[in-house]
Amino acid sequence: MHIYECFKLLQQNWQAGSEVIANYDFPGRSQEDLPFAKGDILVIVRPTTDPYWFMARNRNRKEGMIPANYVQERTVVQLQAMPWFHGKIKREEAENLLKPYQDGLFLIRESGNYPGDYTLCVCHQNKVEHYHILYKENRLTIDDESYFRNLTELVEHYTKDADGLCTNLVDPIKKAGTSFGTVSVQDFQSGGWVIPPGELKRMETIGRGAFGEVFKGMYKGQVVAVKQLKDNNRAEQTFLTEASVMTSLRHPNLVQLIGVTLEGGICLVTEFMARGSLVEYLRSRGRSVITKKDQINFATDTCSAMDYLESKNLVHRDLAARNVLVNDNGMSKVSDFGLAKHDNFSQEGVKFPIKWTAPEALRENKFTSKSDMWSFGILLWEIYSFGRVPYPRIPLADVVMHVEKGYRMEAPEGCPPDIYSIMKDSWDIDPLKRPTFNTVIATLNNLRSLTV
């Protein structure tokens, strides 16, 4: 294909709003150009009549012309079905899992000798062969002849043809609990999401959790939040799953992923939300500071984000005021997508916050947009009670029993009747009778226009 045709193809794919990352410095050659540095993130405004150039906008909202061959589109990182991937296990453990060494039985593990690489373990003639999978120039290879974008492509290739291996891959040894999918670190690299560690400056700690710590940071002159994973292999995939979900989401009321770092520990780098979590904001300011207008804004912002997730058939599964953040302008944004999955997804062995979780989700482990709507009703109660813990005076162990017998919380003091009506509708025991976020956002937008 002629290079001109390649760039014409780019113009068909890069629409207004597409995000690109700079692969090289571009100082600009005329007043119409938009200068940028390697690693800068730009947004395509529109194509031009010249297929080699685009009109783009930088983070300071300045617009100008950029050359297409200096940037690459940031692509969505997909969850891959990789049941044969066993993570950081030792050579001896892999060999034990593969017994009794049936020809073509295989698994893939992280390389113990070469961090960032992998090892393919294959049974052949009553022994296990271990093949080093190298990561080179955003591609994976075993023999420097065949290259693959990710582990899934590599497995598909060698399943069809041994192509130099001792045998083709026949049956995987599956790792329990990973059938929902795994994230490839290399997909973040090839998708343009990896931030070189030298370009990110970490500052003071602003939060701690079971997963690790959150730092305030600086990246290319922008204040950011840096969520660092503890050295905990079991949590790594959950952490990367959260990042992969965030690569596909673009909404003003969702916390935006800026990138990830992979060296020296995995970090998620997101926009910085200066006022912290909504629940702490509500509790620390209280009735003397937070107005009715603030409350309806928090409710509408959050519902707008959930309406967007609902339209994408994504389920948050842990919606609560603690997982909504507030920025300097008082806008609230939904965060924490570590458990976000497609509709009707269920995951065994995960504990959920009882007071925020719908009865059918607790009982049947079934999470949908309707269970998110139940949680949204609890979040509304948090907003209008100024951050109180739901179901006051009821012991945690008794909450489910009371709810299933028909108990519902009363309206918080001063809560508008129309808001309490949304709460009650969201707490219908029948999920199908609960409203959609699309219906509720229309009601909230109308209430916001009437609130002074």
C-alpha positions as CSV (number, residue, x, y, z in Angstrom):
1,M,0.0,0.0,0.0
2,H,1.3,3.5,-0.9
3,I,2.2,5.7,2.1
4,Y,-0.4,8.2,0.9
5,E,-3.1,5.6,1.1
6,C,-1.9,4.6,4.6
7,F,-2.4,8.2,5.8
8,K,-5.8,8.3,4.1
9,L,-6.7,5.2,6.0
10,L,-5.6,7.0,9.2
11,Q,-8.0,9.8,8.4
12,Q,-10.8,7.3,8.2
13,N,-10.0,5.9,11.6
14,W,-8.9,9.0,13.5
15,Q,-12.1,10.9,14.2
16,A,-12.7,14.1,16.2
17,G,-12.0,13.2,19.9
18,S,-9.5,10.5,19.1
19,E,-6.5,10.6,21.5
20,V,-3.0,10.3,20.2
21,I,0.4,10.2,21.9
22,A,3.6,11.8,20.5
23,N,6.4,9.4,19.5
24,Y,8.8,12.3,18.7
25,D,9.4,15.9,19.5
26,F,7.8,18.4,17.1
27,P,9.0,22.0,17.5
28,G,6.6,23.3,14.8
29,R,7.5,24.9,11.5
30,S,4.9,27.7,11.2
31,Q,2.5,29.7,13.3
32,E,-0.3,27.2,12.3
33,D,1.6,24.2,13.8
34,L,1.1,22.9,17.3
35,P,4.5,22.1,18.9
36,F,4.7,19.1,21.2
37,A,7.2,16.9,23.0
38,K,7.6,13.1,22.9
39,G,5.0,11.6,25.3
40,D,2.5,14.5,25.0
41,I,-1.1,13.5,24.8
42,L,-3.1,15.3,22.1
43,V,-6.8,15.1,21.0
44,I,-7.7,15.1,17.3
45,V,-10.0,18.0,16.5
46,R,-10.6,17.2,12.8
47,P,-8.9,15.8,9.7
48,T,-7.6,18.2,7.0
49,T,-7.5,18.1,3.3
50,D,-3.9,16.9,3.6
51,P,-3.9,13.3,4.8
52,Y,-0.4,13.8,6.4
53,W,-1.7,16.5,8.8
54,F,-4.4,16.8,11.5
55,M,-5.8,19.7,13.5
56,A,-5.3,18.8,17.2
57,R,-5.6,20.2,20.7
58,N,-3.1,19.9,23.6
59,R,-3.9,19.7,27.3
60,N,-3.9,23.5,27.6
61,R,-6.6,23.5,24.9
62,K,-4.4,25.2,22.3
63,E,-5.1,24.0,18.8
64,G,-2.8,23.7,15.7
65,M,-1.6,21.4,13.0
66,I,0.3,18.2,13.8
67,P,2.0,15.7,11.5
68,A,0.4,12.2,11.5
69,N,3.7,10.3,11.3
70,Y,4.9,11.9,14.6
71,V,2.1,10.4,16.7
72,Q,0.2,7.2,17.3
73,E,-3.4,6.6,18.4
74,R,-3.8,5.4,22.0
75,T,-5.7,2.2,21.6
76,V,-8.0,0.4,24.1
77,V,-6.3,-2.3,26.1
78,Q,-8.6,-5.4,25.9
79,L,-9.0,-8.1,28.4
80,Q,-7.7,-11.3,26.9
81,A,-9.1,-14.8,27.7
82,M,-5.8,-16.4,28.9
83,P,-6.7,-19.3,31.2
84,W,-3.2,-20.8,30.4
85,F,-1.4,-17.9,32.0
86,H,-0.2,-18.7,35.5
87,G,1.8,-15.5,36.4
88,K,4.8,-15.7,38.6
89,I,5.3,-19.4,39.3
90,K,8.6,-21.2,39.5
91,R,9.9,-23.7,37.0
92,E,9.4,-26.6,39.4
93,E,5.8,-25.6,40.1
94,A,5.1,-25.4,36.4
95,E,6.5,-28.9,35.8
96,N,4.4,-30.3,38.6
97,L,1.2,-28.7,37.2
98,L,2.0,-30.3,33.8
99,K,2.2,-33.9,35.0
100,P,1.8,-36.6,33.6
101,Y,3.5,-34.8,30.7
102,Q,1.0,-35.5,27.9
103,D,2.3,-34.3,24.5
104,G,1.1,-30.8,23.7
105,L,0.0,-29.9,27.3
106,F,1.2,-26.4,28.0
107,L,1.1,-23.3,30.2
108,I,2.8,-19.9,30.2
109,R,4.4,-18.2,33.2
110,E,6.3,-15.1,33.9
111,S,10.1,-15.5,33.4
112,G,12.0,-15.9,36.6
113,N,15.3,-14.9,35.1
114,Y,14.2,-12.2,32.7
115,P,11.7,-9.7,34.3
116,G,9.1,-8.6,31.7
117,D,9.5,-11.7,29.6
118,Y,7.6,-15.0,29.7
119,T,8.3,-18.7,29.5
120,L,6.2,-21.2,27.5
121,C,6.3,-24.6,29.2
122,V,5.3,-27.5,26.8
123,C,5.2,-31.3,27.4
124,H,6.9,-33.5,24.9
125,Q,8.1,-37.1,25.2
126,N,7.6,-37.3,28.9
127,K,9.5,-34.1,29.8
128,V,8.8,-30.4,29.8
129,E,10.5,-27.9,27.4
130,H,10.8,-24.3,28.6
131,Y,10.9,-21.7,25.8
132,H,12.0,-18.1,26.6
133,I,9.4,-15.6,25.1
134,L,11.3,-12.4,24.6
135,Y,9.7,-8.9,24.5
136,K,11.3,-6.9,21.7
137,E,10.2,-3.6,20.3
138,N,6.6,-3.9,21.5
139,R,6.3,-7.5,20.2
140,L,6.8,-11.0,21.5
141,T,8.9,-13.7,20.0
142,I,10.5,-17.1,20.7
143,D,12.8,-17.4,17.7
144,D,13.3,-13.9,16.3
145,E,11.4,-15.0,13.2
146,S,7.7,-14.9,14.2
147,Y,6.5,-11.9,16.1
148,F,3.2,-11.4,18.0
149,R,1.4,-8.4,19.5
150,N,0.3,-10.4,22.6
151,L,0.4,-13.8,24.2
152,T,-3.0,-14.8,22.8
153,E,-1.7,-14.4,19.2
154,L,1.4,-16.4,20.1
155,V,-0.7,-19.3,21.5
156,E,-3.0,-19.3,18.6
157,H,-0.1,-19.5,16.2
158,Y,1.6,-22.4,17.9
159,T,-1.6,-24.2,18.4
160,K,-2.0,-24.4,14.6
161,D,1.7,-25.1,13.8
162,A,4.7,-26.2,15.9
163,D,6.8,-23.9,13.7
164,G,10.1,-24.9,15.4
165,L,8.8,-26.0,18.8
166,C,9.1,-29.6,20.0
167,T,5.3,-29.9,19.3
168,N,2.3,-27.7,18.6
169,L,0.3,-26.6,21.6
170,V,-2.7,-28.9,22.2
171,D,-4.3,-28.6,25.7
172,P,-3.7,-25.8,28.2
173,I,-3.4,-26.3,31.9
174,K,-5.9,-23.7,33.2
175,K,-5.3,-21.6,36.2
176,A,-8.4,-21.5,38.4
177,G,-10.2,-18.2,38.6
178,T,-8.8,-16.6,35.5
179,S,-11.4,-17.6,32.9
180,F,-12.7,-14.0,32.9
181,G,-9.6,-12.8,31.2
182,T,-6.2,-11.4,31.8
183,V,-4.4,-8.2,30.8
184,S,-1.2,-8.3,28.8
185,V,1.4,-5.7,30.0
186,Q,2.7,-5.5,26.5
187,D,-0.7,-4.2,25.3
188,F,-0.3,-1.1,27.4
189,Q,3.1,-0.6,25.7
190,S,1.9,-1.0,22.2
191,G,-1.3,0.9,22.9
192,G,0.7,4.1,23.9
193,W,-0.2,4.1,27.6
194,V,3.2,3.5,29.2
195,I,4.8,6.5,30.9
196,P,8.7,6.3,31.2
197,P,9.4,6.4,34.9
198,G,11.9,9.2,34.6
199,E,9.1,11.5,33.4
200,L,6.9,11.1,36.4
201,K,7.8,12.8,39.7
202,R,6.2,11.4,42.8
203,M,5.4,13.8,45.7
204,E,3.6,13.4,49.0
205,T,1.3,10.5,49.9
206,I,-2.4,11.4,49.7
207,G,-4.0,8.0,50.5
208,R,-3.5,4.4,51.4
209,G,-5.4,1.2,50.9
210,A,-5.2,-2.6,50.8
211,F,-3.8,-2.4,47.2
212,G,-1.0,0.1,48.0
213,E,-0.6,3.9,48.2
214,V,-1.7,7.0,46.3
215,F,0.7,9.8,45.7
216,K,0.4,13.3,44.4
217,G,2.7,13.6,41.4
218,M,3.8,15.8,38.4
219,Y,3.8,14.6,34.8
220,K,4.8,17.0,32.0
221,G,3.8,20.0,34.2
222,Q,0.5,18.6,35.2
223,V,-0.5,17.6,38.7
224,V,-1.6,13.9,38.7
225,A,-2.5,11.1,41.1
226,V,-0.2,8.1,41.2
227,K,-1.8,4.9,42.5
228,Q,1.0,2.4,43.2
229,L,0.5,-1.3,43.7
230,K,2.1,-3.1,46.6
231,D,4.4,-6.0,45.8
232,N,1.4,-8.4,45.7
233,N,1.2,-10.7,42.7
234,R,-2.5,-11.7,43.4
235,A,-3.6,-8.1,43.1
236,E,-1.6,-7.3,40.0
237,Q,-4.2,-8.5,37.5
238,T,-7.0,-6.6,39.3
239,F,-4.9,-3.5,39.1
240,L,-4.2,-4.0,35.4
241,T,-7.8,-4.8,34.8
242,E,-8.8,-1.5,36.3
243,A,-6.3,0.3,34.0
244,S,-7.6,-1.7,30.9
245,V,-11.2,-0.7,31.6
246,M,-10.1,3.0,32.0
247,T,-8.4,3.0,28.6
248,S,-11.9,2.5,26.9
249,L,-13.7,5.3,28.9
250,R,-14.1,9.0,27.9
251,H,-16.5,11.0,30.0
252,P,-16.2,14.3,31.9
253,N,-17.6,12.6,35.1
254,L,-15.2,9.6,35.0
255,V,-11.7,9.9,36.4
256,Q,-9.4,9.9,33.4
257,L,-6.5,7.5,33.1
258,I,-3.4,9.4,31.9
259,G,-1.1,6.3,31.7
260,V,0.7,3.6,33.6
261,T,4.3,2.9,34.7
262,L,5.6,-0.6,34.6
263,E,9.2,-0.3,35.9
264,G,9.9,-0.3,39.6
265,G,6.3,-1.5,40.3
266,I,3.0,-0.9,38.5
267,C,1.4,2.5,38.9
268,L,-1.8,4.0,37.5
269,V,-1.5,7.7,36.7
270,T,-4.8,9.6,36.7
271,E,-6.0,13.1,36.8
272,F,-5.7,14.7,40.2
273,M,-8.9,15.3,42.2
274,A,-7.9,18.0,44.7
275,R,-10.9,17.7,47.1
276,G,-10.6,14.0,47.6
277,S,-13.4,11.5,48.0
278,L,-17.0,12.6,48.0
279,V,-17.8,10.9,51.3
280,E,-14.9,12.7,53.1
281,Y,-15.9,16.0,51.4
282,L,-19.5,15.7,52.6
283,R,-18.4,14.8,56.2
284,S,-15.8,17.5,56.5
285,R,-17.9,20.4,55.1
286,G,-21.3,19.4,56.3
287,R,-24.5,21.5,56.2
288,S,-22.8,24.8,56.9
289,V,-20.8,24.7,53.7
290,I,-22.5,22.3,51.2
291,T,-25.6,23.8,49.6
292,K,-28.6,22.2,47.9
293,K,-27.1,23.2,44.6
294,D,-23.9,21.3,45.5
295,Q,-25.9,18.2,46.4
296,I,-27.9,18.1,43.2
297,N,-24.6,18.7,41.3
298,F,-23.0,15.7,43.0
299,A,-26.0,13.5,42.2
300,T,-26.3,14.6,38.6
301,D,-22.6,14.3,37.9
302,T,-22.4,10.8,39.3
303,C,-25.6,9.7,37.5
304,S,-24.3,11.1,34.2
305,A,-21.2,9.0,34.5
306,M,-23.3,5.9,35.3
307,D,-25.6,6.6,32.4
308,Y,-22.5,6.5,30.2
309,L,-21.3,3.2,31.7
310,E,-24.8,1.8,31.3
311,S,-24.7,2.7,27.6
312,K,-21.4,0.8,27.3
313,N,-22.9,-2.3,29.1
314,L,-20.4,-1.8,31.8
315,V,-21.2,-2.5,35.5
316,H,-19.2,-0.6,38.2
317,R,-20.1,-3.1,41.0
318,D,-18.7,-0.9,43.8
319,L,-20.5,2.5,43.5
320,A,-20.4,4.5,46.7
321,A,-19.5,8.0,47.8
322,R,-16.0,6.7,48.8
323,N,-15.4,5.9,45.1
324,V,-16.5,9.3,43.8
325,L,-13.9,12.0,43.8
326,V,-14.3,15.8,43.7
327,N,-12.1,18.2,41.8
328,D,-11.1,21.9,42.5
329,N,-14.2,23.1,40.7
330,G,-16.6,21.0,42.8
331,M,-17.3,18.5,39.9
332,S,-17.6,14.9,41.0
333,K,-16.2,12.0,39.0
334,V,-16.6,8.2,39.5
335,S,-13.4,6.3,40.1
336,D,-12.2,2.8,41.1
337,F,-12.9,0.5,38.1
338,G,-11.1,-2.5,39.5
339,L,-14.3,-4.5,39.6
340,A,-16.0,-3.0,36.5
341,K,-17.1,-5.7,34.1
342,H,-19.6,-6.2,31.3
343,D,-23.2,-6.6,32.1
344,N,-24.2,-10.0,33.7
345,F,-20.6,-10.7,34.7
346,S,-20.2,-12.5,38.0
347,Q,-17.0,-13.4,39.8
348,E,-16.7,-15.9,42.6
349,G,-14.9,-15.3,45.8
350,V,-15.0,-11.5,45.9
351,K,-16.4,-9.7,49.0
352,F,-18.6,-6.7,48.5
353,P,-19.8,-4.0,50.8
354,I,-23.1,-5.2,52.1
355,K,-24.7,-1.9,52.8
356,W,-24.3,-0.7,49.2
357,T,-24.9,-4.0,47.3
358,A,-28.2,-5.1,45.8
359,P,-29.9,-8.1,47.4
360,E,-29.7,-10.2,44.2
361,A,-26.0,-9.4,43.8
362,L,-25.4,-10.6,47.4
363,R,-27.6,-13.6,47.0
364,E,-26.8,-14.8,43.5
365,N,-23.5,-13.0,42.8
366,K,-25.3,-11.4,39.8
367,F,-24.2,-7.8,39.0
368,T,-25.9,-5.7,36.3
369,S,-26.7,-2.0,35.7
370,K,-29.8,-2.6,37.9
371,S,-27.6,-3.6,40.9
372,D,-25.6,-0.4,40.2
373,M,-28.9,1.5,40.4
374,W,-29.5,0.1,43.8
375,S,-26.0,1.3,44.9
376,F,-26.8,4.7,43.3
377,G,-29.8,5.0,45.6
378,I,-27.5,4.4,48.6
379,L,-25.1,7.0,47.3
380,L,-27.9,9.5,47.0
381,W,-28.8,8.8,50.6
382,E,-25.1,9.5,51.5
383,I,-25.1,12.8,49.6
384,Y,-28.3,14.1,51.3
385,S,-27.3,12.8,54.8
386,F,-23.9,14.6,54.4
387,G,-21.8,11.4,54.4
388,R,-23.5,9.3,57.1
389,V,-23.0,5.6,57.0
390,P,-26.1,3.9,55.5
391,Y,-28.5,1.9,57.7
392,P,-27.7,3.7,61.0
393,R,-28.6,1.9,64.2
394,I,-28.9,-1.5,62.3
395,P,-26.0,-4.0,62.9
396,L,-24.2,-4.9,59.7
397,A,-25.1,-8.6,60.2
398,D,-28.8,-7.8,60.2
399,V,-28.9,-5.4,57.2
400,V,-29.6,-8.1,54.6
401,M,-32.4,-9.6,56.6
402,H,-34.1,-6.3,57.2
403,V,-33.9,-5.3,53.5
404,E,-35.3,-8.6,52.2
405,K,-38.2,-8.2,54.7
406,G,-39.0,-4.8,53.1
407,Y,-37.2,-2.3,55.3
408,R,-36.0,0.8,53.5
409,M,-34.1,3.8,54.9
410,E,-36.1,7.0,55.7
411,A,-35.4,10.2,53.8
412,P,-32.5,12.2,55.3
413,E,-33.4,15.4,57.0
414,G,-34.1,18.1,54.4
415,C,-34.0,15.7,51.5
416,P,-36.3,16.9,48.6
417,P,-39.2,14.5,48.1
418,D,-38.3,14.0,44.4
419,I,-34.8,12.8,45.4
420,Y,-36.2,10.4,48.0
421,S,-38.6,9.1,45.3
422,I,-35.6,8.2,43.2
423,M,-34.0,6.4,46.2
424,K,-37.2,4.3,46.8
425,D,-37.5,3.4,43.1
426,S,-33.8,2.3,43.0
427,W,-34.4,0.1,46.0
428,D,-37.2,-2.0,44.4
429,I,-36.6,-5.6,45.3
430,D,-37.3,-6.6,41.7
431,P,-34.3,-5.4,39.6
432,L,-36.5,-5.1,36.5
433,K,-38.7,-2.5,38.2
434,R,-35.7,-0.2,39.0
435,P,-35.3,2.8,36.7
436,T,-32.4,3.1,34.2
437,F,-29.7,5.7,34.7
438,N,-30.9,7.3,31.5
439,T,-34.3,7.8,33.0
440,V,-32.9,9.1,36.3
441,I,-30.5,11.6,34.7
442,A,-33.4,13.3,32.9
443,T,-35.1,13.8,36.2
444,L,-32.0,15.0,37.9
445,N,-31.1,17.5,35.1
446,N,-34.6,18.9,35.5
447,L,-34.3,19.2,39.3
448,R,-30.8,20.8,38.9
449,S,-32.3,23.5,36.6
450,L,-34.8,24.3,39.4
451,T,-32.4,24.3,42.3
452,V,-30.9,27.6,43.4
